[in-house]
Amino acid sequence: SAEHAASLVNMAIEEKGSARILLSTGASQFPFFEEFIKCRVDWDKVEMFHLDEYVGISKDHPASFNCYLTNRFVNKVPIKKYYLIDGTKDPDETIEGLTALLDESPIDVGLIGIGENAHIAFNDPPADFADKSAYKVVTLAERCLQQQIGEGWFKNREECFKQAISMTCDRIMQSKHIISVVPYSVKAEAIYNTFANDVTPDIPATLLKKHSDATVYVDPDSAALLSAALVKKYAE
């Protein structure tokens, strides 16, 4: 998956001299980042955005996605530019600034995780597929909060941040290429629901099936509920 992502970034650089990428976070992405930063990429020609951040969280909080990407990506590669969401600033002003930057040029490669409830970014079910804004403030679903606790970011529900700035489904789908890295058994239900059902806001990740170039990487654990016929259908 890391090599695939790097090849798409390099292709964009070769075609137009630069590339824009969109990164996801979470415990499921640890192995991906370990390999992605090793890939041969002209990082000084790459700009990076990310999907979401908790409203009110400081960028040095261990659960902050700003902190996550700073430690696992920004500080590891000589990236040209990066636009990290500051959860402590006014959300409306933050969204306005990010939208202006995004509108300058399309995202070439979007790295989009899939949550345990099949959310993409923090678009929990039922997701709004029609929202044409770039980012919005969302209130996190209970299943989403439990995932953050389960991954060890927070000790309990009281510690969790209940709202976040999230990229919308529509803007995610505007990425030229999409790669989703979805390992581990805790994602098995989400993977099954994504591939066994038609596109529906009740299973937000099903929207990825409408993209012209989206690839989902699973492991034996996350794919455990898939039938051989279903795997064959999408592998082809």
Backbone torsions as a table, in degrees:
resi	resn	phi	psi	omega
1	SER	NA	-40.6	179.0
2	ALA	-66.2	-41.7	178.6
3	GLU	-65.7	-38.6	177.0
4	HIS	-61.8	-49.0	179.3
5	ALA	-59.4	-45.1	-179.5
6	ALA	-62.4	-38.1	-179.8
7	SER	-65.0	-36.8	178.5
8	LEU	-70.8	-37.7	176.2
9	VAL	-63.6	-45.7	179.6
10	ASN	-63.8	-35.6	178.1
11	MET	-63.5	-41.4	178.1
12	ALA	-64.1	-42.5	179.3
13	ILE	-62.4	-41.8	-179.9
14	GLU	-64.8	-37.2	-176.2
15	GLU	-76.5	-38.2	-172.4
16	LYS	-134.6	2.8	175.1
17	GLY	88.8	-2.9	179.9
18	SER	-159.6	170.7	178.1
19	ALA	-148.2	150.5	175.5
20	ARG	-122.5	131.7	-178.1
21	ILE	-125.5	156.7	179.6
22	LEU	-125.3	124.1	-173.6
23	LEU	-113.1	143.2	173.2
24	SER	-102.4	174.0	-176.3
25	THR	-135.4	-162.7	179.8
26	GLY	102.7	162.9	-176.5
27	ALA	-62.5	-30.1	-178.0
28	SER	-68.7	-15.4	-176.9
29	GLN	-96.0	-2.3	-178.6
30	PHE	-52.6	-54.5	-177.8
31	PRO	-62.1	-35.7	179.0
32	PHE	-59.8	-49.2	-177.8
33	PHE	-64.2	-35.3	178.6
34	GLU	-59.0	-35.3	-179.5
35	GLU	-89.2	-35.7	-176.8
36	PHE	-61.0	-40.3	-178.1
37	ILE	-70.7	-14.5	177.7
38	LYS	-87.2	-14.3	-174.6
39	CYS	-71.0	151.8	178.7
40	ARG	-79.7	104.4	-179.9
41	VAL	-140.9	140.8	173.4
42	ASP	-78.7	79.5	-174.0
43	TRP	-60.4	-24.2	179.6
44	ASP	-73.6	2.7	174.6
45	LYS	-116.1	14.4	-174.0
46	VAL	-116.7	136.1	171.6
47	GLU	-110.7	141.9	-175.4
48	MET	-125.2	133.7	169.3
49	PHE	-117.0	164.3	171.1
50	HIS	-132.2	168.0	-164.8
51	LEU	-77.1	-39.3	-168.3
52	ASP	-162.8	165.4	176.6
53	GLU	-160.3	148.1	178.4
54	TYR	-70.2	137.4	174.4
55	VAL	-72.3	125.6	176.9
56	GLY	94.4	-6.3	-177.8
57	ILE	-85.9	140.1	177.7
58	SER	-80.2	152.8	-175.5
59	LYS	-73.8	-6.5	174.6
60	ASP	-102.4	4.0	175.8
61	HIS	-70.7	135.2	-177.3
62	PRO	-56.8	-27.2	-179.4
63	ALA	-89.8	-3.6	-179.7
64	SER	-68.7	135.2	176.6
65	PHE	-73.6	-25.4	171.0
66	ASN	-59.7	-48.9	177.7
67	CYS	-62.6	-44.2	180.0
68	TYR	-54.5	-51.8	-176.1
69	LEU	-74.6	-30.1	175.3
70	THR	-62.7	-46.5	-176.6
71	ASN	-75.6	-33.9	-173.0
72	ARG	-100.5	-11.3	-178.1
73	PHE	-137.8	-60.1	-173.4
74	VAL	-57.9	-42.4	-179.2
75	ASN	-80.2	-2.3	-175.7
76	LYS	-105.6	-19.1	-178.3
77	VAL	-133.2	152.7	179.9
78	PRO	-81.2	62.0	-176.3
79	ILE	-61.8	141.9	-179.4
80	LYS	-66.3	-56.5	179.5
81	LYS	-144.1	149.4	176.1
82	TYR	-143.5	141.9	-175.3
83	TYR	-121.9	89.7	-177.4
84	LEU	-90.9	140.4	-178.6
85	ILE	-79.4	128.0	176.6
86	ASP	-96.6	108.7	-176.4
87	GLY	-69.4	-13.0	-178.2
88	THR	-88.6	-12.3	-178.1
89	LYS	-87.0	166.9	179.3
90	ASP	-59.1	121.7	-175.8
91	PRO	-58.1	-40.2	-178.5
92	ASP	-64.5	-42.1	178.3
93	GLU	-67.4	-39.6	178.4
94	THR	-61.6	-45.8	-179.4
95	ILE	-64.2	-40.5	178.7
96	GLU	-61.0	-44.2	-180.0
97	GLY	-66.8	-43.7	179.8
98	LEU	-65.7	-39.3	180.0
99	THR	-61.9	-43.0	178.9
100	ALA	-60.8	-41.6	178.9
101	LEU	-67.1	-43.5	179.5
102	LEU	-62.6	-37.4	-176.5
103	ASP	-69.4	-11.5	-179.0
104	GLU	-68.1	-33.4	-176.7
105	SER	-167.1	149.1	-176.7
106	PRO	-67.4	159.6	171.5
107	ILE	-80.2	128.6	-179.8
108	ASP	-81.6	-44.2	-177.3
109	VAL	-133.9	120.0	176.6
110	GLY	-106.3	120.7	175.1
111	LEU	-95.0	105.8	-168.4
112	ILE	-118.1	111.6	176.0
113	GLY	-75.0	167.3	174.7
114	ILE	-124.4	124.4	-177.0
115	GLY	-78.4	172.9	-179.8
116	GLU	-63.7	-26.5	175.7
117	ASN	-99.5	18.4	178.6
118	ALA	69.1	20.0	175.5
119	HIS	-70.6	154.9	169.3
120	ILE	-120.1	130.4	-162.3
121	ALA	53.5	-140.7	176.6
122	PHE	-104.4	35.2	174.5
123	ASN	-87.8	84.2	-179.1
124	ASP	-74.0	156.7	177.4
125	PRO	-71.8	145.0	-7.2
126	PRO	-76.9	125.0	-176.4
127	ALA	-81.8	152.8	177.9
128	ASP	-93.8	100.2	179.7
129	PHE	-76.5	-15.9	-172.6
130	ALA	-94.3	-12.7	-177.3
131	ASP	-64.4	119.7	-175.6
132	LYS	-93.7	1.5	176.5
133	SER	-71.9	167.1	-179.1
134	ALA	-84.0	-48.8	177.7
135	TYR	-130.8	159.4	175.1
136	LYS	-153.2	162.0	174.7
137	VAL	-87.3	129.6	-179.4
138	VAL	-124.7	152.9	171.5
139	THR	-98.5	128.0	-172.0
140	LEU	-76.7	138.4	178.5
141	ALA	-71.7	159.1	-178.5
142	GLU	-60.0	-42.7	180.0
143	ARG	-62.6	-35.4	177.6
144	CYS	-66.0	-44.6	178.1
145	LEU	-60.8	-40.5	-179.9
146	GLN	-65.9	-32.7	176.0
147	GLN	-64.1	-42.5	-179.5
148	GLN	-63.8	-36.5	176.5
149	ILE	-68.5	-44.8	-178.9
150	GLY	-61.9	-31.6	178.7
151	GLU	-82.0	-5.1	174.6
152	GLY	91.4	9.9	-179.2
153	TRP	-75.8	-30.3	178.7
154	PHE	-135.4	151.1	-178.7
155	LYS	-77.2	-33.9	-176.9
156	ASN	-156.9	177.8	-176.4
157	ARG	-64.1	-34.6	-178.5
158	GLU	-62.7	-33.5	179.8
159	GLU	-74.6	-22.0	-174.0
160	CYS	-66.8	146.0	169.2
161	PHE	-84.4	129.9	-169.2
162	LYS	-90.4	-14.6	179.0
163	GLN	-127.1	159.5	-179.8
164	ALA	-150.1	157.5	166.3
165	ILE	-89.6	124.3	-177.2
166	SER	-129.8	140.7	169.7
167	MET	-65.7	143.1	-179.3
168	THR	-78.0	162.6	178.2
169	CYS	-61.2	-42.9	-178.1
170	ASP	-61.3	-42.8	-178.7
171	ARG	-71.2	-35.1	174.4
172	ILE	-57.8	-44.1	-176.6
173	MET	-69.2	-13.4	177.4
174	GLN	-79.4	-7.2	175.5
175	SER	-62.3	138.1	-177.7
176	LYS	-64.1	-43.4	176.9
177	HIS	-128.3	145.5	176.9
178	ILE	-128.2	133.8	173.9
179	ILE	-126.0	130.1	177.1
180	SER	-119.2	123.6	178.1
181	VAL	-105.2	113.4	-170.5
182	VAL	-134.2	79.9	178.8
183	PRO	-94.7	173.6	169.3
184	TYR	84.2	149.6	-174.4
185	SER	-64.8	-26.6	179.6
186	VAL	-65.6	-14.9	178.3
187	LYS	-100.5	2.6	-175.8
188	ALA	-61.2	-43.2	179.6
189	GLU	-63.1	-43.6	-179.8
190	ALA	-63.9	-41.8	179.2
191	ILE	-65.2	-44.5	178.2
192	TYR	-60.5	-48.7	-178.3
193	ASN	-61.5	-36.4	-180.0
194	THR	-64.1	-43.8	-173.7
195	PHE	-93.2	-17.1	-178.6
196	ALA	-92.8	-5.4	-175.1
197	ASN	-123.8	157.7	173.4
198	ASP	-70.9	167.7	179.2
199	VAL	-63.0	125.0	-178.0
200	THR	-153.3	141.9	176.5
201	PRO	-62.3	-19.7	178.5
202	ASP	-72.6	-16.1	174.6
203	ILE	-132.8	82.6	-169.8
204	PRO	-52.4	-36.1	-176.9
205	ALA	-66.1	-16.7	176.7
206	THR	-61.6	-23.1	179.9
207	LEU	-60.9	-29.5	-179.3
208	LEU	-60.8	-24.0	-179.6
209	LYS	-69.7	-13.6	177.7
210	LYS	-90.1	-6.2	-179.0
211	HIS	-78.0	147.1	-176.0
212	SER	-74.1	-21.8	180.0
213	ASP	-149.2	76.6	177.5
214	ALA	-119.9	134.8	178.8
215	THR	-125.3	131.1	177.4
216	VAL	-111.5	123.6	176.7
217	TYR	-99.8	123.3	177.8
218	VAL	-121.2	167.7	171.7
219	ASP	-117.5	175.9	-178.5
220	PRO	-57.5	-30.6	-179.2
221	ASP	-73.1	-47.1	-178.6
222	SER	-72.6	-21.7	179.4
223	ALA	-95.3	8.1	-170.8
224	ALA	-61.5	-27.6	-177.3
225	LEU	-92.1	-4.9	-178.3
226	LEU	-79.5	138.3	175.2
227	SER	-78.9	160.7	177.9
228	ALA	-61.4	-36.8	-179.5
229	ALA	-65.9	-38.9	-179.7
230	LEU	-69.2	-41.0	177.4
231	VAL	-61.4	-44.4	-179.7
232	LYS	-62.4	-40.2	-178.7
233	LYS	-58.8	-43.9	-175.7
234	TYR	-90.5	-21.5	175.9
235	ALA	-68.1	-26.5	-179.6
236	GLU	-88.7	NA	NA
